[in-house]
């Protein structure tokens, strides 16, 4: 196991999948501090989370982390916006959060899940991710005016 779930639960952490608990102000404020979403608008963040499969980390009922999966629930998923509040890092929460998201009955049978990261490769390797084969086959289209 990559984290001690029982210890985290005893410390008051829980992971939920309830989208009604989304605090868009908090999520947008935190993502605005990241390299990948610092220029994302509030509306774009809200729309992205509303249209994704989301898991949240709560500490004594206060939101301290989140992650989302953009998916069709069968063939493909894209893991995005994994975030743990700075004051709660170092406890294994990101590992637990991503594990809970990927092991959920709704997502466990998705054939391929991809992600992009500049600095967390070691975390994702521990969760079974690896370098995508044939990177020359991967393409993307970016709308620069958005």
N, C-alpha and C positions, 0 to 999 in steps of 0.2 A: 504494500500500500504506500502511496506517495504522500499521505497526510494522515493525521490521526483524527478521524471523524468524531469519535466519542469525546476527545479532548475539546475539539472545536465546539461541539454541542454544549459541553459543560461550561465553556466560556461564554455562552450566550449567542453563538452564531447559528443561523439556520439558512437554508437555501430554499427559495420558493419559486414557483413559476407563474405567479399571479400577476397578470398584466395590469390589474387595477391598482397595484401598489407602485407602479412606475411614477417616479418623481422626476418629471422632465426638466425642471429647473436644475436639480442636482446633477442629473446625468449630463445635461448640456454643459454645465459649469465645469464638471470634471473632464469631459472629453475635450473641452476647449484648451486644456493644459497639455494635451498629448500631441505628439508629432503627426499622428495620422488624421486627427479630426479638428485641429486647432482653428481651421477656417470654416468649418461646417456651420451652417446656420441653425438656429433653434428649430425652425420648421423642418429642415432636412433631418435633424436628429430625431425629432418627434415622429415624423413619418417613417423613418427607418425602423424605429423600435416598435411602432404600431403594426408593422408588416413583417415582423420577425418572430421567431420562437425565442423567448427570453427567459433567463434565469436571473434571480436577484439574490444577493447575500445581504442578510439583515443581521445586525448586532443589537440585541435588546430592542428589536422592532425599528431600528434606524437603518436606512439603506447605506451600505458601505461598499457595495460592489455589484457588478452586473456583467452580463455577456449576452450576445445574441447570435442566432444562427439564421441565415437567410437560406430557405430550403423549400424543396418540393415534397419532402418527407419520404422520398423513395430512391431517387437516383443521385441527387446532388445537394450539397450544403456548403455554405461559406461561413466560417466562423469569424465573427467581427466584434469589435468594441469590447474586448475583455478588459475589465478595469477593476482594481481593488484600491480603495482609498489608501493614501500613503501611510496613515497612522495605523493601518491594519495589515500591512504587508509583512511578510516573513513568517506567517503562520501556516502556510500551505493552502490558503483560501483560494488562490487562483487555480491550483490543481484540483481542489475539491469542486469548485464551481464548474470548470470545464468538464470534469468527469461526470458530474451530475447532468450537465446539459447533453453530453454525448451518450450517456447511458439511459436517458429517459426512454420509456417505451415508444414515444412518438418519433425518436431520432435514432435509436440503436441500430436499425437496419438500413440506414442510408448508405448507399454503395460507396460514394466518394465525398469526403469533406476536405475542403481546402482552406487555407488561410495565408495571410502575408504578415510578416513581422520583421522589424529591423533589429530587434534586440532580445527576443525571448525564445530563440530556437531551442535552448536547453530545456526550458519548461515544456515546450510542445513535444520534443523528442521523448520525454518521460511519459507522455500520454499517447505514444504510438505514432506520432506524425514523423514524416521523413521528407527528404528533398524530393520534389516531384520529378518523375522520370521524363525524359524528352522535353526539357524546358522550351525548346524551339517550337513545340506544338502549342504552347500556351500563348494566347494573344489577348489583348485588351483594347478597348476603345475608351478614351477619356474625353469628356466634354469640358473643354477648358473654360468655357464661359459660364459654367454653373458654380 
